[in-house]
Every structure is written in structure tokens, then in C-alpha cells.
Amino acid sequence: MHIQLLTICNCVLHIIESILSQEELPDFYEENLKIISDCCTIILQTDFPQFNLEIHQLYLCKARGKVVRLVHLYQSKFAEYFKDY
């Protein structure tokens, strides 16, 4: 079950990253930046003790890496929207 949750999380982050690679920030992301930011913060800050197997840690590490890439992408391309978060 944990692997599926982490896989879904990684897929969603990958989709967000792909869409943010566009030149212009889509309205959906601008309108939901607070929610996206909160979710990314949870992924980065929570220890998730239930993900105790090495494979869980690998998927969690991938998710955290994707969050860092998203933050970098937001800051470099859309700083005016991201400054509050």
C-alpha cells in the first residue's frame, strides 16, 4: 500500500513539473499555488515513520527530489507568483 501511495505522489509531482516547463504559468497552478505549496512542504518536512523499508525510503527520496525541482522551477520561471510561499 505504501509503495502505491508514493508512486502516485511521484506521478502527480512529475505531471506538475511537466506542465510547469511551459513558458506561461497555467491559471490552475496560479490559483492553487497555496495548496501545491502546502503539499510540497508536507512531503519535505514529514518523517513518515510508516515508510520504514529501504524501498519506501527510495520512493520518498524521489518525491522529495521532485519537490526540490518544482521549487527551483517555480522560483526561476515564476518568481512573481512564488514569492509568498
PDB file of N, CA, C and O in Angstrom, chain B, residues numbered from 101:
ATOM      1  N   MET B 101       0.822  -1.205   0.000  1.00  0.00           N
ATOM      2  CA  MET B 101       0.000   0.000   0.000  1.00  0.00           C
ATOM      3  C   MET B 101       0.865   1.268   0.000  1.00  0.00           C
ATOM      4  O   MET B 101       0.569   2.224  -0.717  1.00  0.00           O
ATOM      5  N   HIS B 102       1.935   1.271   0.808  1.00  0.00           N
ATOM      6  CA  HIS B 102       2.784   2.450   0.882  1.00  0.00           C
ATOM      7  C   HIS B 102       3.471   2.742  -0.449  1.00  0.00           C
ATOM      8  O   HIS B 102       3.616   3.899  -0.843  1.00  0.00           O
ATOM      9  N   ILE B 103       3.889   1.689  -1.129  1.00  0.00           N
ATOM     10  CA  ILE B 103       4.546   1.865  -2.424  1.00  0.00           C
ATOM     11  C   ILE B 103       3.586   2.525  -3.405  1.00  0.00           C
ATOM     12  O   ILE B 103       3.992   3.405  -4.165  1.00  0.00           O
ATOM     13  N   GLN B 104       2.333   2.119  -3.402  1.00  0.00           N
ATOM     14  CA  GLN B 104       1.353   2.707  -4.315  1.00  0.00           C
ATOM     15  C   GLN B 104       1.140   4.197  -4.019  1.00  0.00           C
ATOM     16  O   GLN B 104       1.045   5.008  -4.940  1.00  0.00           O
ATOM     17  N   LEU B 105       1.067   4.549  -2.738  1.00  0.00           N
ATOM     18  CA  LEU B 105       0.888   5.959  -2.373  1.00  0.00           C
ATOM     19  C   LEU B 105       2.076   6.795  -2.827  1.00  0.00           C
ATOM     20  O   LEU B 105       1.906   7.887  -3.368  1.00  0.00           O
ATOM     21  N   LEU B 106       3.266   6.283  -2.607  1.00  0.00           N
ATOM     22  CA  LEU B 106       4.459   7.016  -3.016  1.00  0.00           C
ATOM     23  C   LEU B 106       4.573   7.093  -4.537  1.00  0.00           C
ATOM     24  O   LEU B 106       5.037   8.099  -5.074  1.00  0.00           O
ATOM     25  N   THR B 107       4.157   6.051  -5.224  1.00  0.00           N
ATOM     26  CA  THR B 107       4.177   6.053  -6.683  1.00  0.00           C
ATOM     27  C   THR B 107       3.207   7.095  -7.230  1.00  0.00           C
ATOM     28  O   THR B 107       3.541   7.832  -8.158  1.00  0.00           O
ATOM     29  N   ILE B 108       2.019   7.157  -6.662  1.00  0.00           N
ATOM     30  CA  ILE B 108       1.029   8.162  -7.070  1.00  0.00           C
ATOM     31  C   ILE B 108       1.566   9.565  -6.804  1.00  0.00           C
ATOM     32  O   ILE B 108       1.435  10.453  -7.646  1.00  0.00           O
ATOM     33  N   CYS B 109       2.162   9.760  -5.654  1.00  0.00           N
ATOM     34  CA  CYS B 109       2.738  11.053  -5.305  1.00  0.00           C
ATOM     35  C   CYS B 109       3.804  11.460  -6.325  1.00  0.00           C
ATOM     36  O   CYS B 109       3.821  12.600  -6.789  1.00  0.00           O
ATOM     37  N   ASN B 110       4.685  10.530  -6.668  1.00  0.00           N
ATOM     38  CA  ASN B 110       5.729  10.813  -7.656  1.00  0.00           C
ATOM     39  C   ASN B 110       5.139  11.121  -9.024  1.00  0.00           C
ATOM     40  O   ASN B 110       5.634  12.003  -9.726  1.00  0.00           O
ATOM     41  N   CYS B 111       4.103  10.416  -9.406  1.00  0.00           N
ATOM     42  CA  CYS B 111       3.452  10.664 -10.702  1.00  0.00           C
ATOM     43  C   CYS B 111       2.809  12.045 -10.751  1.00  0.00           C
ATOM     44  O   CYS B 111       2.931  12.757 -11.748  1.00  0.00           O
ATOM     45  N   VAL B 112       2.135  12.418  -9.687  1.00  0.00           N
ATOM     46  CA  VAL B 112       1.493  13.731  -9.634  1.00  0.00           C
ATOM     47  C   VAL B 112       2.552  14.833  -9.694  1.00  0.00           C
ATOM     48  O   VAL B 112       2.388  15.819 -10.413  1.00  0.00           O
ATOM     49  N   LEU B 113       3.633  14.665  -8.941  1.00  0.00           N
ATOM     50  CA  LEU B 113       4.703  15.656  -8.970  1.00  0.00           C
ATOM     51  C   LEU B 113       5.337  15.743 -10.360  1.00  0.00           C
ATOM     52  O   LEU B 113       5.700  16.827 -10.816  1.00  0.00           O
ATOM     53  N   HIS B 114       5.464  14.611 -11.018  1.00  0.00           N
ATOM     54  CA  HIS B 114       6.019  14.601 -12.374  1.00  0.00           C
ATOM     55  C   HIS B 114       5.105  15.357 -13.345  1.00  0.00           C
ATOM     56  O   HIS B 114       5.589  16.105 -14.194  1.00  0.00           O
ATOM     57  N   ILE B 115       3.817  15.169 -13.225  1.00  0.00           N
ATOM     58  CA  ILE B 115       2.856  15.877 -14.081  1.00  0.00           C
ATOM     59  C   ILE B 115       2.945  17.384 -13.840  1.00  0.00           C
ATOM     60  O   ILE B 115       2.968  18.171 -14.786  1.00  0.00           O
ATOM     61  N   ILE B 116       2.994  17.773 -12.574  1.00  0.00           N
ATOM     62  CA  ILE B 116       3.099  19.198 -12.253  1.00  0.00           C
ATOM     63  C   ILE B 116       4.387  19.771 -12.838  1.00  0.00           C
ATOM     64  O   ILE B 116       4.382  20.855 -13.421  1.00  0.00           O
ATOM     65  N   GLU B 117       5.479  19.045 -12.681  1.00  0.00           N
ATOM     66  CA  GLU B 117       6.763  19.507 -13.217  1.00  0.00           C
ATOM     67  C   GLU B 117       6.708  19.643 -14.739  1.00  0.00           C
ATOM     68  O   GLU B 117       7.237  20.608 -15.292  1.00  0.00           O
ATOM     69  N   SER B 118       6.082  18.698 -15.411  1.00  0.00           N
ATOM     70  CA  SER B 118       5.976  18.750 -16.867  1.00  0.00           C
ATOM     71  C   SER B 118       5.179  19.966 -17.326  1.00  0.00           C
ATOM     72  O   SER B 118       5.555  20.631 -18.290  1.00  0.00           O
ATOM     73  N   ILE B 119       4.099  20.249 -16.649  1.00  0.00           N
ATOM     74  CA  ILE B 119       3.261  21.386 -17.031  1.00  0.00           C
ATOM     75  C   ILE B 119       3.961  22.706 -16.726  1.00  0.00           C
ATOM     76  O   ILE B 119       3.807  23.677 -17.466  1.00  0.00           O
ATOM     77  N   LEU B 120       4.725  22.744 -15.648  1.00  0.00           N
ATOM     78  CA  LEU B 120       5.430  23.977 -15.297  1.00  0.00           C
ATOM     79  C   LEU B 120       6.605  24.260 -16.217  1.00  0.00           C
ATOM     80  O   LEU B 120       7.179  25.349 -16.167  1.00  0.00           O
ATOM     81  N   SER B 121       6.968  23.313 -17.044  1.00  0.00           N
ATOM     82  CA  SER B 121       8.040  23.534 -18.002  1.00  0.00           C
ATOM     83  C   SER B 121       7.588  24.433 -19.144  1.00  0.00           C
ATOM     84  O   SER B 121       8.405  24.841 -19.969  1.00  0.00           O
ATOM     85  N   GLN B 122       6.321  24.741 -19.202  1.00  0.00           N
ATOM     86  CA  GLN B 122       5.785  25.636 -20.232  1.00  0.00           C
ATOM     87  C   GLN B 122       6.271  27.057 -19.976  1.00  0.00           C
ATOM     88  O   GLN B 122       6.770  27.368 -18.895  1.00  0.00           O
ATOM     89  N   GLU B 123       6.124  27.894 -20.957  1.00  0.00           N
ATOM     90  CA  GLU B 123       6.572  29.283 -20.850  1.00  0.00           C
ATOM     91  C   GLU B 123       5.680  30.121 -19.924  1.00  0.00           C
ATOM     92  O   GLU B 123       6.157  31.036 -19.252  1.00  0.00           O
ATOM     93  N   GLU B 124       4.404  29.805 -19.898  1.00  0.00           N
ATOM     94  CA  GLU B 124       3.461  30.602 -19.130  1.00  0.00           C
ATOM     95  C   GLU B 124       2.826  29.737 -18.044  1.00  0.00           C
ATOM     96  O   GLU B 124       2.515  28.569 -18.281  1.00  0.00           O
ATOM     97  N   LEU B 125       2.636  30.303 -16.866  1.00  0.00           N
ATOM     98  CA  LEU B 125       2.032  29.570 -15.765  1.00  0.00           C
ATOM     99  C   LEU B 125       0.540  29.394 -16.030  1.00  0.00           C
ATOM    100  O   LEU B 125      -0.185  30.382 -16.150  1.00  0.00           O
ATOM    101  N   PRO B 126       0.067  28.135 -16.124  1.00  0.00           N
ATOM    102  CA  PRO B 126      -1.371  27.911 -16.331  1.00  0.00           C
ATOM    103  C   PRO B 126      -2.184  28.452 -15.156  1.00  0.00           C
ATOM    104  O   PRO B 126      -1.727  28.429 -14.013  1.00  0.00           O
ATOM    105  N   ASP B 127      -3.378  28.934 -15.441  1.00  0.00           N
ATOM    106  CA  ASP B 127      -4.242  29.534 -14.412  1.00  0.00           C
ATOM    107  C   ASP B 127      -4.479  28.586 -13.241  1.00  0.00           C
ATOM    108  O   ASP B 127      -4.482  29.013 -12.087  1.00  0.00           O
ATOM    109  N   PHE B 128      -4.677  27.306 -13.532  1.00  0.00           N
ATOM    110  CA  PHE B 128      -4.940  26.341 -12.465  1.00  0.00           C
ATOM    111  C   PHE B 128      -3.838  26.363 -11.412  1.00  0.00           C
ATOM    112  O   PHE B 128      -4.123  26.326 -10.215  1.00  0.00           O
ATOM    113  N   TYR B 129      -2.585  26.422 -11.849  1.00  0.00           N
ATOM    114  CA  TYR B 129      -1.468  26.395 -10.910  1.00  0.00           C
ATOM    115  C   TYR B 129      -1.335  27.707 -10.162  1.00  0.00           C
ATOM    116  O   TYR B 129      -0.992  27.722  -8.980  1.00  0.00           O
ATOM    117  N   GLU B 130      -1.604  28.796 -10.842  1.00  0.00           N
ATOM    118  CA  GLU B 130      -1.585  30.092 -10.172  1.00  0.00           C
ATOM    119  C   GLU B 130      -2.656  30.154  -9.087  1.00  0.00           C
ATOM    120  O   GLU B 130      -2.403  30.642  -7.985  1.00  0.00           O
ATOM    121  N   GLU B 131      -3.846  29.661  -9.401  1.00  0.00           N
ATOM    122  CA  GLU B 131      -4.960  29.703  -8.454  1.00  0.00           C
ATOM    123  C   GLU B 131      -4.775  28.734  -7.291  1.00  0.00           C
ATOM    124  O   GLU B 131      -5.309  28.972  -6.207  1.00  0.00           O
ATOM    125  N   ASN B 132      -4.034  27.651  -7.492  1.00  0.00           N
ATOM    126  CA  ASN B 132      -3.871  26.614  -6.461  1.00  0.00           C
ATOM    127  C   ASN B 132      -2.462  26.533  -5.923  1.00  0.00           C
ATOM    128  O   ASN B 132      -2.071  25.505  -5.370  1.00  0.00           O
ATOM    129  N   LEU B 133      -1.693  27.589  -6.073  1.00  0.00           N
ATOM    130  CA  LEU B 133      -0.304  27.573  -5.624  1.00  0.00           C
ATOM    131  C   LEU B 133      -0.177  27.348  -4.122  1.00  0.00           C
ATOM    132  O   LEU B 133       0.765  26.693  -3.675  1.00  0.00           O
ATOM    133  N   LYS B 134      -1.088  27.868  -3.357  1.00  0.00           N
ATOM    134  CA  LYS B 134      -1.065  27.669  -1.894  1.00  0.00           C
ATOM    135  C   LYS B 134      -1.210  26.184  -1.556  1.00  0.00           C
ATOM    136  O   LYS B 134      -0.466  25.667  -0.722  1.00  0.00           O
ATOM    137  N   ILE B 135      -2.145  25.503  -2.183  1.00  0.00           N
ATOM    138  CA  ILE B 135      -2.363  24.076  -1.924  1.00  0.00           C
ATOM    139  C   ILE B 135      -1.162  23.257  -2.383  1.00  0.00           C
ATOM    140  O   ILE B 135      -0.709  22.361  -1.672  1.00  0.00           O
ATOM    141  N   ILE B 136      -0.649  23.563  -3.564  1.00  0.00           N
ATOM    142  CA  ILE B 136       0.516  22.857  -4.080  1.00  0.00           C
ATOM    143  C   ILE B 136       1.705  23.068  -3.154  1.00  0.00           C
ATOM    144  O   ILE B 136       2.432  22.124  -2.845  1.00  0.00           O
ATOM    145  N   SER B 137       1.900  24.293  -2.718  1.00  0.00           N
ATOM    146  CA  SER B 137       2.996  24.623  -1.807  1.00  0.00           C
ATOM    147  C   SER B 137       2.860  23.883  -0.478  1.00  0.00           C
ATOM    148  O   SER B 137       3.845  23.360   0.043  1.00  0.00           O
ATOM    149  N   ASP B 138       1.660  23.838   0.068  1.00  0.00           N
ATOM    150  CA  ASP B 138       1.435  23.120   1.332  1.00  0.00           C
ATOM    151  C   ASP B 138       1.733  21.629   1.188  1.00  0.00           C
ATOM    152  O   ASP B 138       2.352  21.037   2.073  1.00  0.00           O
ATOM    153  N   CYS B 139       1.306  21.024   0.101  1.00  0.00           N
ATOM    154  CA  CYS B 139       1.571  19.595  -0.132  1.00  0.00           C
ATOM    155  C   CYS B 139       3.064  19.329  -0.257  1.00  0.00           C
ATOM    156  O   CYS B 139       3.575  18.351   0.289  1.00  0.00           O
ATOM    157  N   CYS B 140       3.755  20.195  -0.972  1.00  0.00           N
ATOM    158  CA  CYS B 140       5.203  20.029  -1.128  1.00  0.00           C
ATOM    159  C   CYS B 140       5.924  20.179   0.210  1.00  0.00           C
ATOM    160  O   CYS B 140       6.887  19.464   0.487  1.00  0.00           O
ATOM    161  N   THR B 141       5.457  21.104   1.029  1.00  0.00           N
ATOM    162  CA  THR B 141       6.045  21.294   2.358  1.00  0.00           C
ATOM    163  C   THR B 141       5.864  20.048   3.216  1.00  0.00           C
ATOM    164  O   THR B 141       6.787  19.646   3.924  1.00  0.00           O
ATOM    165  N   ILE B 142       4.700  19.440   3.160  1.00  0.00           N
ATOM    166  CA  ILE B 142       4.445  18.213   3.917  1.00  0.00           C
ATOM    167  C   ILE B 142       5.395  17.106   3.473  1.00  0.00           C
ATOM    168  O   ILE B 142       5.953  16.394   4.308  1.00  0.00           O
ATOM    169  N   ILE B 143       5.580  16.960   2.178  1.00  0.00           N
ATOM    170  CA  ILE B 143       6.471  15.915   1.662  1.00  0.00           C
ATOM    171  C   ILE B 143       7.900  16.133   2.161  1.00  0.00           C
ATOM    172  O   ILE B 143       8.592  15.176   2.508  1.00  0.00           O
ATOM    173  N   LEU B 144       8.338  17.391   2.197  1.00  0.00           N
ATOM    174  CA  LEU B 144       9.701  17.678   2.617  1.00  0.00           C
ATOM    175  C   LEU B 144       9.899  17.574   4.129  1.00  0.00           C
ATOM    176  O   LEU B 144      10.958  17.133   4.576  1.00  0.00           O
ATOM    177  N   GLN B 145       8.917  17.965   4.915  1.00  0.00           N
ATOM    178  CA  GLN B 145       9.118  18.092   6.359  1.00  0.00           C
ATOM    179  C   GLN B 145       8.703  16.885   7.184  1.00  0.00           C
ATOM    180  O   GLN B 145       9.171  16.735   8.313  1.00  0.00           O
ATOM    181  N   THR B 146       7.857  16.036   6.671  1.00  0.00           N
ATOM    182  CA  THR B 146       7.337  14.924   7.455  1.00  0.00           C
ATOM    183  C   THR B 146       8.283  13.734   7.399  1.00  0.00           C
ATOM    184  O   THR B 146       8.843  13.425   6.347  1.00  0.00           O
ATOM    185  N   ASP B 147       8.458  13.068   8.537  1.00  0.00           N
ATOM    186  CA  ASP B 147       9.361  11.914   8.612  1.00  0.00           C
ATOM    187  C   ASP B 147       8.760  10.637   8.034  1.00  0.00           C
ATOM    188  O   ASP B 147       9.501   9.778   7.558  1.00  0.00           O
ATOM    189  N   PHE B 148       7.452  10.492   8.062  1.00  0.00           N
ATOM    190  CA  PHE B 148       6.758   9.309   7.563  1.00  0.00           C
ATOM    191  C   PHE B 148       7.350   8.017   8.155  1.00  0.00           C
ATOM    192  O   PHE B 148       7.947   7.231   7.419  1.00  0.00           O
ATOM    193  N   PRO B 149       7.197   7.785   9.457  1.00  0.00           N
ATOM    194  CA  PRO B 149       7.771   6.577  10.064  1.00  0.00           C
ATOM    195  C   PRO B 149       7.196   5.281   9.504  1.00  0.00           C
ATOM    196  O   PRO B 149       7.829   4.231   9.619  1.00  0.00           O
ATOM    197  N   GLN B 150       6.013   5.331   8.902  1.00  0.00           N
ATOM    198  CA  GLN B 150       5.422   4.122   8.318  1.00  0.00           C
ATOM    199  C   GLN B 150       6.179   3.684   7.061  1.00  0.00           C
ATOM    200  O   GLN B 150       6.038   2.541   6.629  1.00  0.00           O
ATOM    201  N   PHE B 151       6.975   4.570   6.473  1.00  0.00           N
ATOM    202  CA  PHE B 151       7.777   4.222   5.299  1.00  0.00           C
ATOM    203  C   PHE B 151       9.167   3.785   5.771  1.00  0.00           C
ATOM    204  O   PHE B 151      10.161   4.473   5.540  1.00  0.00           O
ATOM    205  N   ASN B 152       9.213   2.644   6.427  1.00  0.00           N
ATOM    206  CA  ASN B 152      10.439   2.226   7.096  1.00  0.00           C
ATOM    207  C   ASN B 152      11.306   1.281   6.274  1.00  0.00           C
ATOM    208  O   ASN B 152      12.453   1.036   6.646  1.00  0.00           O
ATOM    209  N   LEU B 153      10.803   0.752   5.184  1.00  0.00           N
ATOM    210  CA  LEU B 153      11.601  -0.147   4.357  1.00  0.00           C
ATOM    211  C   LEU B 153      12.499   0.655   3.420  1.00  0.00           C
ATOM    212  O   LEU B 153      12.206   1.807   3.096  1.00  0.00           O
ATOM    213  N   GLU B 154      13.572   0.045   2.997  1.00  0.00           N
ATOM    214  CA  GLU B 154      14.514   0.730   2.109  1.00  0.00           C
ATOM    215  C   GLU B 154      13.838   1.177   0.807  1.00  0.00           C
ATOM    216  O   GLU B 154      14.123   2.263   0.303  1.00  0.00           O
ATOM    217  N   ILE B 155      12.960   0.355   0.272  1.00  0.00           N
ATOM    218  CA  ILE B 155      12.258   0.706  -0.963  1.00  0.00           C
ATOM    219  C   ILE B 155      11.342   1.905  -0.744  1.00  0.00           C
ATOM    220  O   ILE B 155      11.199   2.746  -1.632  1.00  0.00           O
ATOM    221  N   HIS B 156      10.722   1.991   0.427  1.00  0.00           N
ATOM    222  CA  HIS B 156       9.892   3.153   0.756  1.00  0.00           C
ATOM    223  C   HIS B 156      10.749   4.411   0.786  1.00  0.00           C
ATOM    224  O   HIS B 156      10.363   5.453   0.257  1.00  0.00           O
ATOM    225  N   GLN B 157      11.905   4.298   1.405  1.00  0.00           N
ATOM    226  CA  GLN B 157      12.801   5.448   1.510  1.00  0.00           C
ATOM    227  C   GLN B 157      13.265   5.920   0.132  1.00  0.00           C
ATOM    228  O   GLN B 157      13.422   7.119  -0.099  1.00  0.00           O
ATOM    229  N   LEU B 158      13.481   4.978  -0.774  1.00  0.00           N
ATOM    230  CA  LEU B 158      13.883   5.325  -2.132  1.00  0.00           C
ATOM    231  C   LEU B 158      12.792   6.135  -2.828  1.00  0.00           C
ATOM    232  O   LEU B 158      13.083   7.165  -3.437  1.00  0.00           O
ATOM    233  N   TYR B 159      11.551   5.687  -2.747  1.00  0.00           N
ATOM    234  CA  TYR B 159      10.436   6.408  -3.369  1.00  0.00           C
ATOM    235  C   TYR B 159      10.209   7.760  -2.703  1.00  0.00           C
ATOM    236  O   TYR B 159       9.893   8.738  -3.380  1.00  0.00           O
ATOM    237  N   LEU B 160      10.368   7.824  -1.384  1.00  0.00           N
ATOM    238  CA  LEU B 160      10.221   9.086  -0.666  1.00  0.00           C
ATOM    239  C   LEU B 160      11.327  10.060  -1.069  1.00  0.00           C
ATOM    240  O   LEU B 160      11.075  11.254  -1.231  1.00  0.00           O
ATOM    241  N   CYS B 161      12.531   9.561  -1.228  1.00  0.00           N
ATOM    242  CA  CYS B 161      13.653  10.385  -1.669  1.00  0.00           C
ATOM    243  C   CYS B 161      13.393  10.939  -3.071  1.00  0.00           C
ATOM    244  O   CYS B 161      13.704  12.097  -3.349  1.00  0.00           O
ATOM    245  N   LYS B 162      12.828  10.120  -3.948  1.00  0.00           N
ATOM    246  CA  LYS B 162      12.477  10.581  -5.293  1.00  0.00           C
ATOM    247  C   LYS B 162      11.428  11.682  -5.226  1.00  0.00           C
ATOM    248  O   LYS B 162      11.531  12.678  -5.942  1.00  0.00           O
ATOM    249  N   ALA B 163      10.422  11.516  -4.374  1.00  0.00           N
ATOM    250  CA  ALA B 163       9.376  12.537  -4.229  1.00  0.00           C
ATOM    251  C   ALA B 163       9.963  13.846  -3.717  1.00  0.00           C
ATOM    252  O   ALA B 163       9.614  14.923  -4.199  1.00  0.00           O
ATOM    253  N   ARG B 164      10.845  13.746  -2.752  1.00  0.00           N
ATOM    254  CA  ARG B 164      11.466  14.960  -2.213  1.00  0.00           C
ATOM    255  C   ARG B 164      12.350  15.638  -3.260  1.00  0.00           C
ATOM    256  O   ARG B 164      12.409  16.866  -3.327  1.00  0.00           O
ATOM    257  N   GLY B 165      13.021  14.852  -4.058  1.00  0.00           N
ATOM    258  CA  GLY B 165      13.824  15.418  -5.140  1.00  0.00           C
ATOM    259  C   GLY B 165      12.959  16.154  -6.150  1.00  0.00           C
ATOM    260  O   GLY B 165      13.340  17.217  -6.641  1.00  0.00           O
ATOM    261  N   LYS B 166      11.800  15.594  -6.459  1.00  0.00           N
ATOM    262  CA  LYS B 166      10.871  16.248  -7.383  1.00  0.00           C
ATOM    263  C   LYS B 166      10.351  17.555  -6.792  1.00  0.00           C
ATOM    264  O   LYS B 166      10.175  18.534  -7.516  1.00  0.00           O
ATOM    265  N   VAL B 167      10.107  17.579  -5.489  1.00  0.00           N
ATOM    266  CA  VAL B 167       9.644  18.806  -4.839  1.00  0.00           C
ATOM    267  C   VAL B 167      10.719  19.882  -4.965  1.00  0.00           C
ATOM    268  O   VAL B 167      10.408  21.034  -5.267  1.00  0.00           O
ATOM    269  N   VAL B 168      11.972  19.520  -4.738  1.00  0.00           N
ATOM    270  CA  VAL B 168      13.058  20.489  -4.844  1.00  0.00           C
ATOM    271  C   VAL B 168      13.141  21.031  -6.276  1.00  0.00           C
ATOM    272  O   VAL B 168      13.347  22.228  -6.472  1.00  0.00           O
ATOM    273  N   ARG B 169      12.984  20.162  -7.266  1.00  0.00           N
ATOM    274  CA  ARG B 169      12.991  20.617  -8.660  1.00  0.00           C
ATOM    275  C   ARG B 169      11.807  21.542  -8.942  1.00  0.00           C
ATOM    276  O   ARG B 169      11.954  22.530  -9.661  1.00  0.00           O
ATOM    277  N   LEU B 170      10.646  21.232  -8.388  1.00  0.00           N
ATOM    278  CA  LEU B 170       9.475  22.100  -8.569  1.00  0.00           C
ATOM    279  C   LEU B 170       9.722  23.484  -7.977  1.00  0.00           C
ATOM    280  O   LEU B 170       9.411  24.499  -8.600  1.00  0.00           O
ATOM    281  N   VAL B 171      10.278  23.516  -6.783  1.00  0.00           N
ATOM    282  CA  VAL B 171      10.559  24.800  -6.133  1.00  0.00           C
ATOM    283  C   VAL B 171      11.550  25.596  -6.978  1.00  0.00           C
ATOM    284  O   VAL B 171      11.374  26.797  -7.185  1.00  0.00           O
ATOM    285  N   HIS B 172      12.580  24.930  -7.460  1.00  0.00           N
ATOM    286  CA  HIS B 172      13.561  25.615  -8.304  1.00  0.00           C
ATOM    287  C   HIS B 172      12.905  26.147  -9.578  1.00  0.00           C
ATOM    288  O   HIS B 172      13.161  27.280  -9.986  1.00  0.00           O
ATOM    289  N   LEU B 173      12.069  25.338 -10.194  1.00  0.00           N
ATOM    290  CA  LEU B 173      11.384  25.739 -11.418  1.00  0.00           C
ATOM    291  C   LEU B 173      10.458  26.922 -11.165  1.00  0.00           C
ATOM    292  O   LEU B 173      10.451  27.886 -11.931  1.00  0.00           O
ATOM    293  N   TYR B 174       9.678  26.849 -10.090  1.00  0.00           N
ATOM    294  CA  TYR B 174       8.796  27.960  -9.746  1.00  0.00           C
ATOM    295  C   TYR B 174       9.598  29.234  -9.513  1.00  0.00           C
ATOM    296  O   TYR B 174       9.238  30.299 -10.016  1.00  0.00           O
ATOM    297  N   GLN B 175      10.677  29.128  -8.759  1.00  0.00           N
ATOM    298  CA  GLN B 175      11.462  30.316  -8.423  1.00  0.00           C
ATOM    299  C   GLN B 175      12.165  30.903  -9.639  1.00  0.00           C
ATOM    300  O   GLN B 175      12.265  32.123  -9.769  1.00  0.00           O
ATOM    301  N   SER B 176      12.644  30.062 -10.514  1.00  0.00           N
ATOM    302  CA  SER B 176      13.388  30.582 -11.661  1.00  0.00           C
ATOM    303  C   SER B 176      12.476  31.124 -12.760  1.00  0.00           C
ATOM    304  O   SER B 176      12.837  32.096 -13.424  1.00  0.00           O
ATOM    305  N   LYS B 177      11.316  30.525 -12.967  1.00  0.00           N
ATOM    306  CA  LYS B 177      10.437  30.943 -14.065  1.00  0.00           C
ATOM    307  C   LYS B 177       9.270  31.810 -13.627  1.00  0.00           C
ATOM    308  O   LYS B 177       8.814  32.669 -14.382  1.00  0.00           O
ATOM    309  N   PHE B 178       8.786  31.592 -12.417  1.00  0.00           N
ATOM    310  CA  PHE B 178       7.562  32.258 -11.988  1.00  0.00           C
ATOM    311  C   PHE B 178       7.745  32.888 -10.602  1.00  0.00           C
ATOM    312  O   PHE B 178       6.883  32.743  -9.735  1.00  0.00           O
ATOM    313  N   ALA B 179       8.854  33.579 -10.395  1.00  0.00           N
ATOM    314  CA  ALA B 179       9.187  34.129  -9.089  1.00  0.00           C
ATOM    315  C   ALA B 179       8.111  35.073  -8.555  1.00  0.00           C
ATOM    316  O   ALA B 179       7.863  35.119  -7.350  1.00  0.00           O
ATOM    317  N   GLU B 180       7.474  35.824  -9.452  1.00  0.00           N
ATOM    318  CA  GLU B 180       6.464  36.792  -9.018  1.00  0.00           C
ATOM    319  C   GLU B 180       5.264  36.112  -8.358  1.00  0.00           C
ATOM    320  O   GLU B 180       4.616  36.708  -7.497  1.00  0.00           O
ATOM    321  N   TYR B 181       4.965  34.885  -8.745  1.00  0.00           N
ATOM    322  CA  TYR B 181       3.858  34.135  -8.136  1.00  0.00           C
ATOM    323  C   TYR B 181       4.317  33.417  -6.876  1.00  0.00           C
ATOM    324  O   TYR B 181       3.541  33.244  -5.937  1.00  0.00           O
ATOM    325  N   PHE B 182       5.550  33.011  -6.856  1.00  0.00           N
ATOM    326  CA  PHE B 182       6.061  32.115  -5.826  1.00  0.00           C
ATOM    327  C   PHE B 182       6.580  32.822  -4.588  1.00  0.00           C
ATOM    328  O   PHE B 182       6.763  32.185  -3.551  1.00  0.00           O
ATOM    329  N   LYS B 183       6.823  34.119  -4.669  1.00  0.00           N
ATOM    330  CA  LYS B 183       7.497  34.847  -3.580  1.00  0.00           C
ATOM    331  C   LYS B 183       6.786  34.736  -2.234  1.00  0.00           C
ATOM    332  O   LYS B 183       7.446  34.792  -1.196  1.00  0.00           O
ATOM    333  N   ASP B 184       5.473  34.583  -2.219  1.00  0.00           N
ATOM    334  CA  ASP B 184       4.724  34.491  -0.956  1.00  0.00           C
ATOM    335  C   ASP B 184       4.847  33.123  -0.287  1.00  0.00           C
ATOM    336  O   ASP B 184       4.473  32.964   0.875  1.00  0.00           O
ATOM    337  N   TYR B 185       5.367  32.139  -1.014  1.00  0.00           N
ATOM    338  CA  TYR B 185       5.408  30.783  -0.492  1.00  0.00           C
ATOM    339  C   TYR B 185       6.835  30.335  -0.245  1.00  0.00           C
ATOM    340  O   TYR B 185       7.062  29.210   0.199  1.00  0.00           O
TER     341      TYR B 185
END
